[in-house]
Amino acid sequence: MSRRKDVAAAIENLGCQQVSFIGKNRDSIRVGKREGRFKAIRLLARGNDVEMLDLKVVYANGAPDDIPVRSLVRQGTHTRPLDLRGWERAIRQVEMVYAKRLNFRGQATVCVEGLQS
């Protein structure tokens, strides 16, 4: 998996996951503590809209951070920056809870981007 870092905006792609609209409505993206330290994250939807409900960010030390999102992320757009608890945290994984949206436009992929200070 390639990592993209935008130096001017200090945004780093942490990973992507194809989400399933059939059956489960939970997925996770493993990041790994080697990926850096972030003050906020944002989500990007590709291929289809995703109604994101909640996130659980698990930090490198195992501590969880529950973040209510409750936002429709339109295909090709991203959420507002979602602040992380504490200051510049290393992330192990991001667990997503989303609602099924019945349409016939195909699969969706959600990407997590880390924002550094």
N, C-alpha and C positions, 0 to 999 in steps of 0.2 A: 504494500500500500504506500503510495507516495504522500509525502507531507508537503503542504504548500504553506509558505510563510510570506506574508505581505508585510515587509519591513515598515513601510510608511504608516500603515494602520495598526501594526502589531497584532495581526490576526493570524492564527494558525489553525489549519484544518486538523482536527483531532481524530476523525474517522467518520464513516458512513455506515448505515444499516438499511437494507431494504425492509420495509415494514409490511406486515401481513394484514390485510383487511378481512381475511377469512379465519375464523377460529379465534386465536388469541389477539389481544390488543396491548401486549407488552413486548418490548424488545430492549436490548441493551447494547451499548457500544463500549468495548474495552479500549481504554486509552493507554494506561501504563504510566507510572510515575516519571519515567524518563522524558516525557513529552514537554516538560516545562511547568512554569507556575503561572496561574491565571487569576485575574480579579473578577472575570465575568465570562459567560459563555453565551452563544446564541445558536439557534437551530435554523437550518436551511432545508427547504423541501424541494425535491426534484421529481418530475414525472407525474405528480398528482398532488392535490391539496391534502393536508393532514391536520386533523383537529387534535392538537396536543393538549392534554389535560394536566399532567404532572410529570415532574422529573425527580429522580433521586440521584444526586451526585455523590459518589463514594470517593473520598479522598485517599491519598496514598497511605495514610495512617489507619484507614478503615472507618473513619468517622463519616456518617452519612449527612447529607444536607438535602432536605425535602424542599423543592421549589415548585409552587403552584404556577402553572403557565396559563391554562385556560384560554387558548388563543387558536384561531384558525390560521394555519400557516399556508398561504397560497403557493402553488407550484412556482418555483423561480424566485421566491422571496424568503426573507428570514425574520425571525422574531426580534423584538427589542433586546438589548443586552440584558441578561439575567445575572444579577450580582451574586457572587459567591460569598458565603459567610467567612469572616476572617479576612486576612490580607494575603493575596497571591498564593493560592493553594495549588498543590500538585494533585492531579486527578487520576484515579485508577479506572473508573468506569462511570458511564451515565446510563441510568435505567429510565426508560420512557414508558408512560402510560398514555394511550391515545384512544380516541373514539373512532369507531368505524363510520366511514362516510360512503354510502352506497352511490356509486356512479360507475360508469363504464369506460373511464379514461385510462384504466390500467394501474400498474403498480406505482408505489411511491418509495422514494429513498429519502431518509433523513440524515443530514450531516451535522456534526457538532463542530463549532468553531470556538477556539479559546481566544479571549482578548487579554492581552498583556498590557501592563501599564508602561 
